């Protein structure tokens, strides 16, 4: 089961209290995306829009660094832009969960920094299922580029209206990957 940490409560308490709660939960935790985002948010306001912009910018920056390392290592990252993806098995997903930290729900954003321990597979897409205030279930997805041996971030910057109680319902239902050429 996915362990979720509610890093901040949407709409509860003053903005300063939310920012303090977020900063206590995240410093030193996670990989590139969370560290970058924490640095960006440390001096600024902590609201839903700021968190989304920060996470998206940091995801793009960190993924760019991963692609550069991948290309420097002799591979062509662009060759995997439209590679055929297959869903990971439950056992493979379990390996990723065991090697990675827990996903985080921050305001209406979801982040999972995953360590790819699957030899020969490049992680490309993640889908999560969650409830919205009407109690309907929704599937949201995001793309990333995480080659074997790297830690990359899957970021869904807009889950919609996710209250702290509904944040506990977010679960990873599918991760897809491409075969390494």
C-alpha positions in Angstrom: 0.0 0.0 0.0 1.2 3.4 -0.8 2.1 5.5 2.2 1.0 9.0 1.8 2.1 12.0 3.8 -0.1 15.0 3.9 2.6 17.7 3.8 0.2 20.6 4.0 -3.5 21.0 4.6 -5.4 23.0 1.9 -7.3 25.9 3.2 -6.7 25.3 6.9 -5.0 27.8 9.2 -3.0 30.9 8.2 -0.7 30.8 5.2 2.4 31.1 7.5 1.4 28.0 9.5 1.0 26.0 6.2 4.4 27.1 5.0 6.0 26.1 8.3 4.3 22.7 8.2 5.5 22.1 4.6 9.1 23.2 5.4 9.3 20.8 8.4 8.0 17.9 6.3 10.2 18.2 3.3 13.7 19.5 4.0 16.4 17.0 3.2 13.7 14.5 2.1 13.5 13.1 -1.4 15.5 13.8 -4.5 16.0 16.6 -6.9 12.4 17.6 -7.4 11.6 18.0 -3.7 14.9 19.6 -2.8 14.6 22.1 -5.7 11.0 22.9 -4.8 11.7 23.3 -1.1 14.5 25.8 -2.0 12.1 27.8 -4.3 9.3 27.9 -1.7 11.4 28.5 1.4 11.5 32.3 0.7 8.1 32.7 -0.9 4.5 32.2 -0.2 3.0 28.8 0.1 -0.2 28.6 -1.8 -1.6 26.1 -4.3 -0.4 28.1 -7.4 3.1 28.6 -6.0 3.5 24.9 -5.2 2.3 23.8 -8.6 4.6 26.2 -10.5 7.5 25.3 -8.3 7.0 21.5 -8.7 6.5 21.8 -12.5 9.6 23.9 -12.9 11.7 21.7 -10.7 10.4 18.5 -12.4 11.4 20.0 -15.8 14.9 21.1 -14.5 15.6 17.7 -12.8 14.4 15.7 -15.8 16.6 17.8 -18.0 19.6 16.9 -15.8 18.7 13.2 -16.1 18.4 13.4 -19.9 21.8 15.1 -20.1 23.4 12.4 -18.0 21.7 9.7 -20.1 22.9 11.3 -23.3 26.4 11.9 -22.0 26.4 8.2 -21.1 26.1 7.3 -24.8 22.3 6.9 -25.2 19.9 9.2 -27.1 17.1 10.4 -24.8 15.1 11.8 -27.8 14.9 8.2 -29.2 12.5 7.3 -26.3 10.0 10.2 -26.9 7.4 7.8 -28.4 8.7 4.4 -27.3 6.2 1.6 -26.9 5.2 1.5 -23.2 4.1 -1.6 -21.2 2.6 -1.6 -17.7 4.8 -2.8 -14.9 3.8 -6.0 -13.1 2.8 -5.9 -9.5 6.2 -7.4 -8.6 8.0 -4.6 -10.5 5.9 -1.9 -9.0 6.6 -3.4 -5.6 10.4 -3.2 -6.3 10.0 0.5 -7.1 8.0 1.2 -4.0 10.6 -0.6 -1.9 13.5 1.4 -3.4 11.8 4.8 -3.3 10.5 7.1 -0.7 6.7 7.6 -0.1 4.7 9.8 -2.4 3.6 13.2 -1.1 0.4 15.1 -1.4 1.0 18.8 -1.1 -2.1 21.0 -1.3 -3.6 19.7 -4.6 -0.3 18.3 -6.0 1.1 14.8 -6.0 4.8 13.9 -6.1 6.6 10.6 -6.2 10.3 10.6 -6.5 11.0 7.1 -7.7 14.3 5.3 -7.8 14.4 3.1 -10.9 15.9 -0.2 -9.9 14.5 -2.0 -13.0 17.4 -2.9 -15.2 16.6 -2.4 -18.9 13.4 -0.3 -18.3 12.9 3.4 -18.6 9.9 4.6 -16.5 7.7 6.9 -18.6 4.1 7.3 -17.1 2.4 7.0 -13.8 -1.4 7.0 -13.1 -3.0 7.6 -9.8 -6.6 7.2 -8.7 -8.2 9.5 -6.2 -11.5 10.8 -5.0 -12.8 14.3 -5.5 -15.2 16.0 -3.1 -18.2 14.5 -4.9 -16.7 11.1 -3.9 -16.3 10.2 -7.6 -13.0 8.5 -8.4 -10.8 10.2 -11.0 -7.6 8.9 -12.7 -4.8 11.4 -13.3 -1.6 10.7 -15.1 1.8 12.2 -15.7 4.9 11.5 -17.8 8.5 11.5 -16.8 11.8 10.0 -18.0 13.6 7.8 -15.4 16.3 5.5 -16.8 17.7 2.6 -14.7 19.7 3.7 -11.8 18.3 7.2 -11.7 15.8 8.9 -9.3 13.2 10.9 -11.1 10.1 12.7 -10.1 6.5 12.0 -11.2 4.5 15.2 -10.6 0.8 15.7 -10.9 0.4 19.4 -10.2 -3.4 19.5 -10.2 -5.4 16.8 -8.5 -8.3 19.2 -8.2 -10.1 19.9 -4.8 -8.3 17.4 -2.5 -9.0 18.0 1.1 -6.7 16.4 3.7 -9.1 13.5 4.1 -9.4 12.9 0.3 -5.6 13.2 0.0 -5.4 9.9 1.8 -7.3 8.2 -1.0 -4.6 8.9 -3.7 -3.1 5.7 -4.8 -0.7 4.7 -7.6 -2.5 2.3 -9.9 -0.2 2.0 -12.9 3.4 2.8 -14.0 4.5 2.2 -17.6 8.0 1.8 -18.9 9.9 1.4 -22.2 12.5 -1.2 -22.9 16.1 0.2 -22.9 17.5 -0.2 -26.4 
